[in-house]
Amino acid sequence: MKKVLYFIFTCFSIAASAQAVLNKTHFAVAGDTLFYGHDTTSSNSNLNSTSGANKTWNFSTANKMYFSESVFAPLEASPIDVPADVTHLLIEKMLDEEETYTFMNVTPTKVEMLNDGGEMLGSEPVRIKTLSFPLTYNTKVTDSTQIVQIFPAAILGSEVSALADSIRLTVKVKITNLCDGYGTLTTPTASYNNTLRLKVTSVLNFKLEGKKNLLGFWIPLPSDILPIPGNQTDVSFVWLDENSKYFLAEASMETENPDRMISFYYQIPRSAATGILKQAKNQFDLNVFPNPVNDLVNFEFNAKQNNITTIELTDMTGRIVASKVEFVTAGKHKSQLNVAQLKSGYYFVNITQNGQTAKHKLVIQH
């Protein structure tokens, strides 16, 4: 599941009429594989006002824009160093994208999650408590942590290295998971009668400092040196039940407007997942290059028929930052977007034709 730098961690659920109680025995074990459908369509939502008992949450019309696979693997299968005091390894893969790794420590009383540091310039794994067992309606857990990274200013270019020799980025993270409702959840592939809903609130505070080696102390740097938001509060909602092993669905809300949903992804039963991932992977044969890119990014894809095609570039929050619409003929098609004016960072390319979307991660690096 998605990390906000990446770090929004979650877990499990409850029922309508008879409230479910979740514990460690309901959590995934090594060998479990789960499939998810993703919809990154932005839309208004009333999720903030639908907490409470015996609720109904209907997402039956969500799109299947792309798919991912989540594998709970044995620790010895990890391609990266395994931190101390962990019990689970989650490997997540989205079609042709690189795998991401999340370590967890699952005990009879709690779940702690550790990010792999991969999104954050070599940061060490950071541990945070996300869940208390038993989990039921009104269960609440709050935890906080701090990530500190120090790296050479030269990697950000000459303008930054003129101000400092070293950069220190401090990120304070506070996460609150409140089980604020229970009831029935409907997704495009199934309906679940006994689900718990978690409201996940993540508060992040960013501090950027620089240090000249001759001076030996840290001073604040202008915020435009590195594209960081300052203070940020993100809200998402997660649904789980006694059989989901991990989350059934997650809805992420827009940072600036928490009543607007920017993404929804949901578990696909194994019986329905057969062939879907393979079909989604091959539907356009999308190729994006160069990647990383500085200015012009190229797209090559196969169009199945003559039709209008939309090319969109979204940031990690789902916000569209660049787009174009083209009429393409059946067969191989080439296109370009100029990204020179966009900030360095991670983005997604979305190619949509005839209601079907192919997705590819893009790194912009100036």
N, C-alpha and C positions, 0 to 999 in steps of 0.2 A: 504494500500500500504506500501511497505517495508520501513523502517526506518533504518537509518544507525546507528547505535547505538540506537537507530534506529530512523532516521530522514530525510529521503529524501521525502519532502512533495510536492504535486503537485495539479493541477486542469485543465482546459477546452479548447475550440476549434474553427475551421473555414472552409471555403469552397473553391472549385475550381471555377473559373470564377466569382462568386459572393461571396465575403468574408463574413463569418459569424461574428456576434457580439454577444458575450455571456455576460449575466448579472446574477444577483442573481436568477431570475426566472427560469433559466436553471439548477440550482443546486438541488441536491437530497433533499428530505424532509423525516421526520420520516415515516417509513412504506415502504420505497423503499428497495428492495433487488436486488442485482446484482450478477452475476455469472462470474467467470473468469477461463480460461484455462491457464496453465503455461508450458513453455518450457525452461528448463535450459541447453539446448545444447549450447556449446560455438562455435562461428563461426565468421569469418571475416565479416566486415560490412562497407558499405560506408555511413552510416547515417550522419556522420559529414560533408559530402559534398552534402547533398540533402536538403538543406534549400532553401527557396524562394517560388515564386508563382506557383500555378497550378502543384504541384509535385505529383508523384505517389509513394506510399510506399506499397510494396507487401510482405506480410508475410503469404501467403496462404498455404505454406508448413510447417509452424511451427507445432511441435508435440504437442499432448495433454498429457503431462507427468503426470500432476496431476491438481486438480481443487480446487477452493476455493469459499467461499461465503462471500459477503460483505453486511451487514445489517445496514441501518440507523435507529437507534432505538430512542424512546423517552428518554429524559434525565432521567426521573424517573425510567427507566429500568436499569440504570447503576449499576453494582455490586460494583463499587468503587466510592469514593468521587468525586463529580462533581465540577470542578473548577469554579470560578466566571467568569461571562461574556463569556459564551459559548452558542451556539445555537444548535449544532449538536453532536451526538454521533455515531461514526462508529465502528461497531463490525465486525472484520474479523476472519474467521475460516477456516483453511485448514484441511479438512478431520478430523482425530482424534486428531489434535493438539490443544493446549490451545488457547482460544480466545485472541485476542489483541484488545486494545481499543484506539481510537484516538478521542479526542474532537476537535471541530472546532467552530470558531466564524465567522458566515457568515452574512455580512451586505450588503447593496446596493452598497458599494464601495470597499469591500475587503473580502478576506478569510484569516483568521489566523488559524494555526493548532497547537495543543498541543499534545505532546507525553505523555503516561501514566507513564513514568519513569520506566516501568517494566524491560527493558533490562539493566538498569544502577544502580544496587545496591541501589534501593530505592531513586533515585533522584526525586526531585519535578518536576511536569509538566512544560514544557518549551514552551513558546509561540513564534511563528514566522510567519510573513506575507508571504504568498505564491502566492497571486493572487490579482490583481486589476481589478475592474469592471468599465466600460465595457472592455471586453477582445477581442482584435482583432489582426490582423497581426501587428507585431513589438511592441506590448505591452510588457513592461519590468518591473519587480519588483525585488528589491534587499532588503534583510533584514538580520540582524545578531543577534545572541544571544550568551549567555555563560552559560554553565552548570558547576556547581561546586559541587563535592561530597566529603564528608569527612567520612571516615570509619575506624574502628580499623585495624591496621596492622596485628593483629593476625589471621584474617580470610584468609590471604594469606600465612600463614605458618610461621614456626620458623625462616627461613632464612630472611624473610622480617621484622618480629617483632624484630629481633636483630638490625636492622638498624633504626627503628622508632616505635613509639607507635601509631601514627595516619598517615593515608595516605590521601592526597588531590589530586584529579584528576580534572583538569580543561579542559574543551573542549569548544573551540571557534568555532562557526558554522556560516558560511556565505552562504546564498543561493541566487542564481540569476535565475529567471525564465524568459526566453525570448521567446515570440511567434515568432519563426523564419521561419515558413512556413505554407502553407495551400494547400490542394489538396485532393487526393483520397487515402484512407487507405483500404487495403484488408487484412483480417485475415482468418483463416481456416473456420470460420463460417459465415462471412458476408463481404460486401463491403460498404464503407461509402464515399459518394461523397464530402461532405462539412465538412471537418475536419480541425481543427487547430492543429499545432504541437508546443509543448513547449520544449525548450532545458533547462534542469535543471542542473545547475552546483552547486555542494556543496563542499565548502572548509572547511576542519576541521583541527584544530590545537590542539594537545594534549600535556598537561603538567602534569608531575607526580612529586609530592613532598612528603616529609616525615617530621614528627616532633617528636622530643623527648620531652616528657612533661616537663622535667627538664630544657630544653633549651628555649622552648616557641616560637621558630620561625621555618619557613618552609625552607627546603633545597631541591634542585633537587635530584631525585633518578635515578639510572641506568635504562635505558629503558627496560632491560630484566627482571626487577622485575615483571612487568605486561605487557602482550603482547599488546602494543599499537603502532600504526604506526608512531607517530610523526606528520608530516604534510601529509595531504591526500586530493586529489581532485577527486571527483567522478562526472561522467556525465551520465545522463539518458535522454531519450526522451519520451514525453507523448503526446498522441493524444486524442482529445475530439471533440464533436460536440453538436449541440443544443438539441439533444435527449438523450445524453449519461448519464446525471445526475451526473456522476463522470467521471473518465477517461475511454476511449475506449480501450487503450492499453498503455503499457510502455515497453521500451527496455532499459536495464541497460548495461552499457559498463564497460569493465575491467579497474580497476584503473591504472594498469601499462601500459596498451595498449588501449587507448580510441577508437581505430578503430576495436576492437574486442567485439562483443556482447556476454554477458554471460547469459542473461535471457530475455525472452519475455513473457509477459502475457497480455491477451486480454479478452475483455468482450464477454460473450456468450449470445446471445439472449435467453430470457426466453423460447421461443418455442423450441429451440435446447437444452436447459439445462435439460429438463425433463428426468429423469432417468440417466443422465450422472454422476452426483455426487454420486448417490447410487452405480452405477456400479464401479466407480473408487475406492470408499471406500472399496468395498468388494472383489476386484479382486484377491488379494493375501492373505488377512487376515494376514498382516504383523505384527509381534510382535518383539519389540526390548527391550532387557533387559541385565543387569541392566541399569537404566537410571535415574540419572546420572551414568556414568561409569568412572573407573579409569584406567583399563588395558584391560581386555578382554570383548568385547561386543558380545552378542549372538543375532542371528536372527532366527526367526521361520516364515515360510511362506508356503502357499500351492501353488505348481506348477500345472498348468492345464495339462501339457503334458511333455514328455521327451524333453529336449531342453537345449541349452546353456543359462546360467543365469549369468548376470553381477551384481556384488555388488560394489557400489561406495559410498565413503564417501566424501562429499563436504563441504567446509566452507561456511560462509555466503555470500561470493562474487561469489560462484559457482565454485571455483577452486577445482579440484579433489585432495584430500590429501591421499587417500588410496583406493585400489580397488583389486578385485579378480574376476576371471572367473571360473565358475564351470559347469559341466554337471550334471543336476539334473533329476531325474525321477518323473513322475507324483505323486502327493500326498504331504504330509507334509515333509518339508525339514528343516534341521538345519545347521547353519554355524556360524563362528566366525571371528572377526577381532581383532587384537591387536592394541590398540590406546594409549599405554603407552607413546609413543614418541611424541604424538601430544600435542599441547598447550591446556590448559583449554579454554572452550568456547562453542559456539553453532555451531552445524553441522547438515547436513541432510544425512540420509541413503537413497540411491536410489537402488531399486531392479528392474532390467529390464529383461524381458523374452518375446521373440516373439514380440518385438516392443512396449510392454506395460510396464509402470513403476509405481511402488508404492513408496511412499515417506513417511519418518518419521523423525521427529526432534530428535536429540540426543544431550545430554549435556555431555561434557567431563569435569571432575572435579578432579584435582589432589590434 
